[in-house]
């Protein structure tokens, strides 16, 4: 049935039209039209908008087999549009902060797009719904089944307080170039999942879950107050990542490559630098209240006195030759003394009363020098002592056990 005008109900029937038969199609082909709908959804088997102009719902509507907006615009308004079949938009579907879409039925949706955002998005189909453009939600994204997929160059912006509800058989997936933004100026709960880029807004509390939040891309905070909970943040990108000044409870840096701190890094519980990963602290301080695991990995310190002892993996003191680095006291597995990226010879110093005990090796390349400052300085090496640079010993060096 092709309509260029309106559908009207001048009688007393509460459901005067039946568009539910399999294969039945109603095509709104006028200019500005109202799509027949009601408080209890009017169900179309196939609903088509084929001409330019705005076609507006005046109530809730459901589409069983196929929604096709071949031209023009389908405006949801303050209503709910339920789509259980295919979703095709050469034209546009326009929502708003009071508009809702529910995606049920079955079948992948390879290009799901809504202009002007939604209030709530509900996905109950056990398939993949892929965004073809950015989507902003004023309310909640609820996935009881299926997958919401964010391809490259798409953003899911969450402005609600509840933000995300995901069942055990559903997920949100992200890839490089996609971003999930918790952008509300009020309090929001961060959902526990693996993100590519995770962006936090400029105000309000952002509360992290008591589970794991993985971040493969960029973590940014525009000014929110971070409530870390008792969970874990895992910076797991395989490319280089920066670490903002943040409130961490448990922190994992994994995926290999280099993670660079942009300021002091404070971890309220445990920190793990996973095998093959380099944490570059530069001149910033690393403070960990619990345990540090650095097995098969490297932590780099480039400041005068910001280095700390770590009993696993390698600690590299890589300050430039313009400074003399103090080697932090304590037990190390392995220490590597290098010159960073500067020229000349980098100076490392074991100061008054400082004892360095290594259970692995200490390596001193030719571009570095090591000084034991005075009689109270001690260096005990129970592993390999690889010396190519200059050593000035005013204290005690013990090699072997």
Order of alpha helices (4+ residues) and beta strands (2+ residues): beta-beta-beta-beta-beta-beta-beta-beta-beta-beta-beta-beta-beta-beta-beta-beta-beta-beta-beta-beta-beta-beta-beta-beta-beta-beta-beta-beta-beta-beta-beta-beta-beta-beta-beta-beta-beta-beta-beta-beta-beta-beta-beta-beta-beta-beta-beta-beta-beta
